[in-house]
């Protein structure tokens, strides 16, 4: 499977490289999220799908590494983030399936190459809340089962040496099932694709890499506690 091949067809074939469809028109699509380098829209023909595309107004400064990547590939950083996230899903999607929505691949849109993903919704159909927002509204005892699952995910990443370094509350949502139980779901996994290539130290010192990840996990737990305490 090539990096540009979609796992599932886009509705009507729009934007699908496999079907040779025209770029999917996002001019009337609903914006549901805005990150540093990418925007996220609801699919205009299917509300169960969303599309991450390069941001029209990326935030932050363009570092030397980002400028070099843009020069080398001819694509924007937002486009590269889509490519990296799709690569991460293809590599680790089965292992992390319990914590991920379904990814359908890269498609052509009027906003550039987009990444097509299932929208994470609660059992009642409402979009799942960001973990940070969900934690603010829940007593510690109510949040405990979800945090236990979250620790299980972090242990899974460490056990399989998957260096998810971008540990932020905004990278997770809390999905509520029909019984009212919450499960943490990852909605941004682009940093998994970097794995050992971004942090070169892991190539010669696994111990240092584990310590680095442990420090980031500790900071993540501190963010959780701070959010719960208001």
C-alpha positions as CSV (number, residue, x, y, z in Angstrom):
1,X,0.0,0.0,0.0
2,X,1.5,3.4,-1.0
3,X,1.3,6.3,1.4
4,X,-1.2,8.0,-0.9
5,X,-3.7,5.1,-1.0
6,X,-6.8,5.5,1.1
7,X,-8.0,2.5,3.2
8,X,-11.6,3.4,2.7
9,X,-13.2,5.4,-0.2
10,X,-14.3,9.0,0.4
11,X,-18.0,9.5,-0.2
12,X,-18.8,9.9,-3.9
13,X,-15.1,9.2,-4.6
14,X,-14.2,12.9,-4.2
15,X,-10.5,13.3,-3.5
16,X,-9.8,9.6,-3.6
17,X,-6.5,8.9,-5.4
18,X,-7.6,5.3,-6.0
19,X,-10.8,6.5,-7.8
20,X,-9.2,9.5,-9.6
21,X,-11.9,11.8,-8.2
22,X,-11.7,15.6,-8.3
23,X,-10.3,17.3,-5.2
24,X,-12.9,17.4,-2.4
25,X,-14.4,20.9,-2.1
26,X,-14.1,22.2,1.4
27,X,-15.3,25.7,0.7
28,X,-18.6,25.1,2.6
29,X,-17.2,22.6,5.1
30,X,-17.6,23.2,8.8
31,X,-14.4,24.0,10.7
32,X,-14.3,21.9,13.9
33,X,-10.7,22.3,15.1
34,X,-7.7,24.4,14.6
35,X,-4.2,23.4,15.5
36,X,-0.7,25.0,15.0
37,X,-0.2,23.7,11.5
38,X,-3.5,22.1,10.5
39,X,-7.2,22.7,10.4
40,X,-9.9,20.1,10.8
41,X,-13.2,20.1,8.9
42,X,-16.2,17.9,8.9
43,X,-16.5,16.1,5.7
44,X,-19.1,18.1,3.7
45,X,-21.0,14.9,2.6
46,X,-20.5,12.7,5.7
47,X,-20.6,14.0,9.3
48,X,-19.0,10.8,10.5
49,X,-15.8,11.8,8.9
50,X,-13.4,14.7,9.4
51,X,-10.4,15.9,7.3
52,X,-7.2,17.4,8.6
53,X,-5.7,19.9,6.1
54,X,-2.7,22.3,6.1
55,X,-3.7,25.4,7.9
56,X,-4.3,28.6,5.9
57,X,-2.7,30.6,8.7
58,X,-0.2,28.3,10.6
59,X,0.6,29.4,14.1
60,X,4.1,29.7,15.6
61,X,7.4,30.4,14.0
62,X,8.8,28.2,11.2
63,X,11.9,26.6,12.6
64,X,15.0,25.8,10.5
65,X,14.0,22.1,10.5
66,X,10.5,23.0,9.2
67,X,11.9,25.3,6.5
68,X,14.4,22.6,5.5
69,X,11.6,20.0,5.2
70,X,9.4,22.3,3.2
71,X,12.4,23.0,0.8
72,X,13.2,19.3,0.5
73,X,9.7,18.0,0.0
74,X,8.0,21.0,-1.7
75,X,5.1,20.7,0.7
76,X,3.9,22.6,3.7
77,X,4.6,21.5,7.3
78,X,0.8,20.9,7.7
79,X,1.0,18.5,4.7
80,X,4.1,16.8,6.3
81,X,2.2,16.4,9.6
82,X,-0.6,14.6,7.7
83,X,1.9,12.3,6.0
84,X,3.6,11.5,9.3
85,X,0.3,10.8,11.1
86,X,-0.9,8.5,8.3
87,X,2.5,6.7,8.4
88,X,2.1,6.3,12.2
89,X,-1.4,4.8,11.8
90,X,-0.2,2.4,9.2
91,X,2.6,1.2,11.4
92,X,0.9,1.2,14.8
93,X,-2.8,1.3,14.2
94,X,-3.5,-2.3,15.0
95,X,-1.5,-2.2,18.2
96,X,-3.3,1.0,19.4
97,X,-6.7,0.3,17.9
98,X,-8.5,0.5,21.2
99,X,-7.4,4.1,21.6
100,X,-7.7,5.4,18.0
101,X,-10.4,6.4,15.5
102,X,-10.3,4.7,12.1
103,X,-8.0,6.5,9.6
104,X,-9.0,6.2,5.9
105,X,-5.9,7.7,4.2
106,X,-4.7,10.8,2.3
107,X,-7.1,12.5,-0.1
108,X,-6.9,15.5,-2.4
109,X,-8.9,18.6,-1.3
110,X,-9.3,22.2,-2.4
111,X,-7.2,23.0,0.8
112,X,-4.4,20.7,-0.2
113,X,-3.8,17.1,0.7
114,X,-6.0,16.0,3.6
115,X,-6.1,13.2,6.1
116,X,-9.5,11.4,6.3
117,X,-10.4,10.1,9.8
118,X,-13.5,9.0,11.6
119,X,-15.0,11.6,14.0
120,X,-14.8,10.4,17.6
121,X,-18.3,10.6,18.9
122,X,-20.0,9.5,22.1
123,X,-22.6,6.8,22.0
124,X,-25.3,9.4,21.8
125,X,-23.8,10.9,18.7
126,X,-22.3,14.0,20.3
127,X,-18.6,14.8,19.5
128,X,-16.4,13.5,22.3
129,X,-15.0,16.3,24.6
130,X,-11.3,17.1,24.8
131,X,-9.8,15.4,27.8
132,X,-8.9,18.7,29.3
133,X,-12.5,19.9,29.2
134,X,-13.9,16.6,30.4
135,X,-11.6,16.5,33.4
136,X,-12.6,20.0,34.5
137,X,-16.2,18.9,34.9
138,X,-15.7,15.5,36.6
139,X,-15.0,14.6,40.3
140,X,-11.7,12.8,40.8
141,X,-13.5,9.5,41.6
142,X,-15.5,9.7,38.3
143,X,-12.3,10.3,36.3
144,X,-10.3,7.6,37.9
145,X,-11.3,4.7,35.6
146,X,-10.4,6.7,32.5
147,X,-7.1,7.7,34.0
148,X,-6.4,4.1,34.7
149,X,-6.9,3.3,31.0
150,X,-4.7,6.2,30.1
151,X,-1.9,4.8,32.2
152,X,-2.4,1.5,30.4
153,X,-1.9,3.3,27.1
154,X,1.3,5.0,28.3
155,X,2.6,1.6,29.6
156,X,1.8,0.1,26.2
157,X,3.7,2.8,24.4
158,X,6.7,2.3,26.7
159,X,6.6,-1.5,26.6
160,X,6.7,-1.5,22.8
161,X,9.1,1.4,22.6
162,X,6.8,3.7,20.8
163,X,8.0,7.2,21.7
164,X,4.9,9.3,21.7
165,X,6.5,12.5,22.9
166,X,3.7,14.9,22.3
167,X,1.8,14.3,25.5
168,X,-0.8,17.0,25.8
169,X,-4.3,16.9,27.1
170,X,-5.6,18.4,23.8
171,X,-4.3,15.3,22.0
172,X,-6.9,13.1,23.7
173,X,-10.7,13.1,23.9
174,X,-12.9,11.2,26.4
175,X,-15.4,9.0,24.5
176,X,-18.5,8.1,26.5
177,X,-20.1,4.7,25.7
178,X,-23.7,3.6,26.0
179,X,-23.2,2.7,29.7
180,X,-21.7,6.1,30.5
181,X,-18.1,4.8,30.8
182,X,-15.3,7.0,29.4
183,X,-12.4,5.9,27.3
184,X,-9.4,8.0,26.3
185,X,-8.9,8.3,22.6
186,X,-5.9,9.7,20.8
187,X,-6.7,12.2,18.0
188,X,-3.2,13.2,17.0
189,X,-0.4,10.6,16.5
190,X,1.9,12.3,14.1
191,X,4.8,12.2,16.6
192,X,4.7,8.4,16.7
193,X,5.9,8.4,13.2
194,X,9.1,10.2,14.2
195,X,9.8,7.5,16.7
196,X,13.6,7.2,17.0
197,X,14.4,9.3,13.9
198,X,13.5,12.6,15.6
199,X,15.3,11.9,18.9
200,X,18.6,10.5,17.7
201,X,19.7,9.7,21.2
202,X,17.5,6.6,21.2
203,X,19.7,5.1,18.6
204,X,22.6,4.7,21.0
205,X,21.0,5.0,24.5
206,X,17.6,3.4,25.1
207,X,18.0,4.2,28.8
208,X,18.2,7.9,28.1
209,X,15.2,7.7,25.9
210,X,13.2,5.9,28.5
211,X,14.1,8.6,31.1
212,X,13.1,11.3,28.6
213,X,9.7,9.6,28.1
214,X,9.3,9.1,31.8
215,X,9.8,12.8,32.5
216,X,7.2,13.7,29.8
217,X,4.8,11.2,31.4
218,X,5.4,12.8,34.8
219,X,4.7,16.3,33.4
220,X,1.5,14.9,31.7
221,X,0.3,13.6,35.0
222,X,1.0,17.0,36.6
223,X,-1.2,18.6,33.9
224,X,-4.0,16.1,34.7
225,X,-3.8,16.9,38.4
226,X,-3.6,20.7,37.7
227,X,-6.7,20.5,35.5
228,X,-8.6,18.4,38.1
229,X,-7.8,20.9,40.8
230,X,-8.9,23.8,38.7
